[in-house]
Amino acid sequence: MDRFLYVAMSGAKETLRAQAVNNHNLANASTTGFRADLEAFQSRAVAGSGYASRVYATNSTTGWDQTQGALIATGRDLDVGVKGAGWIAVQGTDGREAYTRAGDLRIDPSGMLLNGAGHPVLGDAGPITIPPHSSMLIGTDGTVSVVPVGQGPETTAMVGRIKLVNPPAEAVVRSEDGLFRMADGSSAPADASVQLASGVLESSNVNVADAMVNMIELSRQFDLQVKAMRTAEENAASSAQLLRAT
């Protein structure tokens, strides 16, 4: 009876973990540049002495979905989206270089160029600072140009270049703050082949319909496993009653 109960219990526990990953993806369905987490179930034999008759379920995050989200036009000069593969380099709260696909940029009162989450955008020489200006343009190669206050278009000057990188997907991992970093703790080199589109934002790549269907399926699996645990308990009670009768 314990084998039956163990399989049902481990299945219910790992189904809850899978549901947490799926719900996290759903919660970020409207987050700019979000990459969905991928998860998968596996069966594992219980290690130990005796006959290998017990198998339990495990669920783990197997990576993230590399599919690009849709580029949605906003018409805002500070909104940029990465075209194809690549990342925008920002400075995480820990001071380390990190990477994001979210190009909802803004300028704080001190002139620092930030993304929507408040992380400083990095250039070739560190965080980019924007001087007072009447207009601003971000080029496809990440160059940031401004027209100084009170001047004409002929005085346009480049004030920095956004660092764009494109490390191998297997070398990048998602951190707890939602940003991506190099798995070995290093900084990726700038890649001139990465291009930006101005006036657009990349949407989340979460497929809402698939995530909703997966949520319903996982909920039904959990209910089935809980029922199996209840059946195991009832069977154990019936067996004990029969033993007492004999």
N, C-alpha and C positions, 0 to 999 in steps of 0.2 A: 504493500500500500504506500510505503514511503517513496517508492520510485515514481509512482503516479503523481503524488503530491509535489515532489521535487521538480518534476518537469513542468507542471502547471504553475508552480510558484515562480520559478526562474523565468518562464515565458511571460507572466504577468509583469514582473519587475522590469524586464527589458523592453516590453511593449510601452510601459510608461516612459522610459528613457527615449524611445523612438518618437513618442508623442510630443515630448518636450522639444526635440529638435525640429519636428514638423511645425509645431506651434510657434517656435522662434522664427522660422522662415515666414510663416503667415503674418506674424506681427511686423515684419520688415518688408512686406509686399509693396509698400509705398516709400521705402527708404531709398534715397538717391544713391545709385551705384552699388547697391547691396548685392552680394554674391551668396546664393543659397548654400546651406550646408547639405552634404550628402551623408546618408546613413545606411547601414545594412545589417541584417541579422546573420548570425553564424551559429552553428551547433558545436558544442565542445564536450568532449568526454570528461567525466569526473575523474581526476587523478587520485590514485591511492591503491591500496592492496585489495585483492579480491577480483572477481569477475567484472570486466568492464561493461556493465549493463546500464549505467546511469549516464544520461546525456542532458546537458542543460543548454539554454539559449543565451546568447550574448548579442548585444547591439552596440555598435560603435560608429563614430563619425569617420567616414572614409575619405573626407576631403571636402572640396567646395566646387560648385558648378562654375565652369569656366565660360559658359555661354554669355555673350554680351547682351545687356539689356537694350531696349529701344532708346534711340536718341530723340528726345522730345524738345521741339523748338520752344524757347522762352522769349527770345528777342532781347534778353538782358546781356549787356556787354561783359559782365563778370561771370556769367555762366559758361562753363566749358565742359565738353565731353571727350573722352579718349576714343579715337576712332580705331577699332580693332584691338589688338593686344597691347598691353602696357599699363602703366600706373603713374599717378601723380605723387611725387615725394612730399611728405609733410613731416613735421616734428611732433612726435607723440608727447604725452604728458610726462613720460620718463626721460625726455630729452633725446631719445634715440630717433634715428631716421625710420620712418614707417611709410606705408603706401596705401593709397585709396583710389577708388574710381569716382568718388563724389567730387564733382567740379563746381559745386555751388559756392563760389568764392565771394568774399566781402572784405572791406577794408575797415579796420578798427580806428578809433580816434587818434591813435598814435601813428597811423599810416602803415601798420603791419598788414600784410595780405594773409588772410585766414580762409579756411574752408568753413562750411556750414556748421561743423562740430566745434569750431574754435581752435583748430590746429594750425600753427603757422605753416604757410606754404614755403617749401625750400627751393632755392635757386642754386646756381653754381657755387656761390660763396656763402651759403647759409640762408636764413629766413629773408624773404623779400620785403623791402619797405618801399612804399609808394609815396612820392612827394606830392604836395598840393598840385592839382591839375584841373583842367577844364574838360578834358576827355581822355579816355583810356582805351587801348586796344590790345587784345591778346592774340598773337599770331598762331598759325598752325603748328609752328615749331616750339611754342611755349614762350616766345619773346613777349615781354610786357613793355609796351610803349605808351607814353603819355604826352599830351600837349600841356605845357606849363600854364598856370593861371595867367590870363591876360595876354597870351600869345596866340599866333595863328598856326594853322596846320603845318606850315613850313618849318616850325621849330620842334616838330615831333622828335622825341628822344627815347632811346631804349633804356629802361631803368633796371632790367633784370631778365632772366630767362628761367621759367619754371623747370625744375628738374624732372624729366620724364624717363622712366626706366622700364625695362622689359626683361626681367629675369625669368628663367625657366619656371613653369608652374609648380613643379615638384620641389623647387627650392624655396617656395614662399608658404608661410603658415599664417593662419589667422590668430591674432592675439585676443585676450579677454576684452580689450577696449574696442574691438571691432575692426581695428586697423590690421594690415598685413605687414609682416616683417620677414627678413631673410631667416631661414631656419638655423643657420650657423651664426647668427648675430652680426654679420657683416653688413655693409651698405652696398647696394647694387650700383653699378656704373651707369651713368647717363647714356641713353640710347637715342641717337639722332633720328632713327627711323620711326619713332613713336610720334604720332600727330594728334593735335587737338582740333575739335570743331567748336567754333565760338557761337554763343547765343543758344546753346542747347544743353540739356542735362540728360544723363543716362539714367533710365529707370531701373528699378530692381529687376533681377532676372528670375524672380520667383514666379512659377506658374500657379496662379491662385486656384484654378480649377483642379489641377492635379493635387495640390496640397489639401484642398477641402475633401476630395475623394479619399486621400490617404488618411486624413484625420478620422473620417467615418469608419474606414476599414480597421484602423488601429483600435478605435473605440470598441468595435464589435469583437475583435480579437481579445481585448482585455476582458470583456464581459464573459466570453467563452472560457477563458482561463480561470476566471474567478468561479464560474460554475463548476469547472472541473475540480477545483480545490474543495468546493463545498461537497461535491460527490465523493471525493476521497475521504472527507471527514465522516460522511454518512456511512460509507462502506466500512470504515474503521470501527465505527460505533456498532454497526450490525455484526461485524466479526467478533468484537468483544462480547456482545450479548450471547452469541452462539457458543462461545467458549465457556462463558459462565453457566450456560444451560447444560453443558455436557459435564 
